[in-house]
Amino acid sequence: MDPGRDQRRELLTRVRLVVEHYERHSTAGPSIMRGVRYDLAVRATDLNGDGCLFPSCSCAKADCAQRAACPPPDVARWNRTTRR
């Protein structure tokens, strides 16, 4: 396994934590972070393939190696935060 892939996954996860913090604690967070979430999704699909749902999935890492065990994203939560 490529250690660089693991480092990229770890970085994507750290960025997602920052995005989620701003979405929760900033009045303009969801609208500002929409572009960052899109960029995270593009980078995760480059890393894991087109079926990757990161950052809207609940994977602990941006790693779809065990995709079957990955629960589906909370779409209702995602829709509520992006409409604000």
C-alpha positions in Angstrom: 0.0 0.0 0.0 1.2 3.5 -0.9 2.0 5.5 2.3 1.3 8.7 0.3 -2.3 7.6 -0.1 -2.6 7.2 3.6 -1.2 10.7 4.2 -3.6 12.2 1.7 -6.5 10.4 3.4 -5.4 11.7 6.8 -5.1 15.3 5.4 -8.6 15.1 3.9 -10.0 13.9 7.2 -8.3 16.8 9.0 -9.7 19.3 6.6 -13.2 17.8 7.0 -13.0 18.4 10.8 -12.1 22.0 10.2 -15.0 22.4 7.7 -17.5 20.8 10.2 -16.3 23.1 12.9 -16.9 26.2 10.8 -20.3 24.9 9.7 -21.4 24.5 13.3 -19.8 27.6 14.9 -19.9 30.3 12.2 -23.0 32.1 11.0 -21.8 32.0 7.4 -20.0 28.6 7.8 -22.2 26.4 5.6 -22.2 28.8 2.6 -18.5 29.5 2.9 -17.6 25.8 3.3 -19.7 24.5 0.4 -16.8 25.0 -2.0 -14.3 23.4 0.3 -16.6 20.4 0.7 -16.8 20.1 -3.1 -13.0 20.2 -3.3 -12.8 17.5 -0.7 -15.2 15.3 -2.6 -13.2 15.7 -5.8 -10.0 14.8 -4.1 -11.5 11.8 -2.3 -13.0 10.5 -5.6 -9.5 10.9 -7.2 -8.1 8.9 -4.4 -10.8 6.2 -4.0 -12.8 6.1 -7.2 -16.2 7.5 -8.3 -18.2 5.7 -5.7 -16.6 7.6 -2.8 -19.0 9.7 -0.8 -16.5 11.6 1.4 -16.9 14.1 3.0 -20.6 13.6 3.4 -20.2 9.9 4.5 -19.4 9.0 8.1 -16.1 7.3 7.3 -13.6 7.9 10.0 -11.0 8.4 7.3 -11.3 9.3 3.6 -10.8 5.6 2.8 -13.3 3.5 0.8 -11.3 0.3 1.1 -14.1 -1.1 3.2 -16.9 0.6 1.4 -19.5 -2.1 2.3 -19.0 -1.2 6.0 -19.4 2.5 5.4 -22.8 3.7 6.5 -24.7 6.0 4.1 -24.4 9.7 4.5 -26.9 11.7 6.6 -28.4 13.4 3.6 -31.0 15.2 5.7 -28.4 16.8 7.8 -26.3 17.8 4.8 -29.4 19.4 3.2 -30.3 21.3 6.3 -26.7 22.8 6.6 -26.4 23.8 3.0 -29.7 25.6 2.9 -28.9 28.1 5.7 
